[in-house]
Amino acid sequence: MDKIAIKFKRLEENRDLPLPGYESEDSSGMDIRAAVKEELTLNPGEIRLIPTGLAVAIPQGYEGQVRPRSGLALEHGIGMVNSPGTIDSDYRGEIGIIVINWGHRPFKIKRGDRIAQIIIARAYQADITEVDDLDSTQRGGGGFGHSGVV
């Protein structure tokens, strides 16, 4: 598997939290932990910004994609409002996770809980050209269910 060097910085008062890490040898995403100062409760329908206590330097030409953890989604209805979130290569502020409780019960978030995952991916900037016509395809402008249910 190809690797790229990524530098994380633990922000003040967060030295107790582990750096993001892969939970298995072939994991695509590194788990990121909640840097909440005290336990908080996320009620059904509630949206909160969860701090991670981390900043990152992603090389130019790459991005960080922040995604929900599937176990939290399945077992508790916890997701991310802006999934996937994007961390641009020139951003150096704290990584924050915008979580939502789509479940039916309150969900507790404690310091150090694995709250999301980050994937490092190649990012391309487009060279934009305006044209009068686009090439035609069999699909054309069909969208939003154009291919049917089955």
C-alpha positions, -999 to 999 in steps of 0.1 A, spaced: 0 0 0 13 34 -9 20 58 19 24 96 23 38 115 52 12 134 72 20 157 101 -4 161 130 -1 186 158 -17 180 191 -31 214 203 -26 226 239 -42 205 266 -46 175 243 -13 156 249 -33 129 266 -51 119 234 -36 95 209 -28 107 174 -52 94 147 -44 58 138 -54 28 117 -72 2 136 -62 -26 112 -34 -33 87 -56 -26 56 -78 2 71 -83 32 47 -93 56 75 -76 67 106 -98 71 136 -100 106 152 -109 111 188 -131 136 206 -113 162 226 -142 173 246 -133 187 281 -161 169 298 -187 143 288 -215 157 267 -249 144 256 -260 147 220 -298 145 220 -319 132 190 -318 157 162 -291 177 178 -260 190 158 -227 198 176 -192 207 166 -169 183 184 -133 194 188 -104 169 181 -75 188 196 -56 183 163 -43 203 135 -28 187 104 -5 196 75 -17 178 44 6 180 14 -5 201 -16 -24 179 -41 -41 159 -13 -71 164 10 -83 149 42 -118 134 39 -135 132 73 -162 106 75 -186 91 100 -177 58 117 -201 30 105 -205 14 139 -217 47 155 -241 51 126 -255 16 127 -257 12 165 -266 48 176 -276 68 145 -246 91 149 -234 107 116 -219 138 102 -240 167 87 -214 175 60 -202 140 52 -176 137 40 -160 168 54 -130 182 36 -97 193 50 -79 214 24 -41 212 21 -37 248 32 -59 246 63 -39 246 96 -67 252 122 -82 226 145 -101 198 129 -137 198 141 -163 171 135 -199 183 129 -219 154 143 -257 148 143 -278 123 163 -302 108 139 -310 81 164 -339 79 189 -319 81 222 -295 106 236 -258 97 229 -229 104 252 -196 116 239 -166 113 262 -131 126 259 -110 102 238 -140 85 221 -133 76 184 -158 100 168 -149 100 131 -123 88 106 -100 107 82 -89 94 48 -61 111 29 -69 112 -8 -54 127 -40 -72 159 -50 -71 175 -84 -79 210 -93 -99 214 -125 -88 234 -155 -122 250 -164 -133 258 -199 -166 273 -209 -183 257 -240 -215 262 -258 -223 224 -261 -213 193 -242 -207 159 -258 -238 137 -258 -242 104 -238 -268 77 -237 -280 90 -203 -281 126 -213 -298 148 -186 -315 119 -168 -310 119 -131 -326 113 -97 -341 79 -103 -340 79 -141 -328 43 -142 -357 29 -121 -360 11 -88 -351 -25 -98 
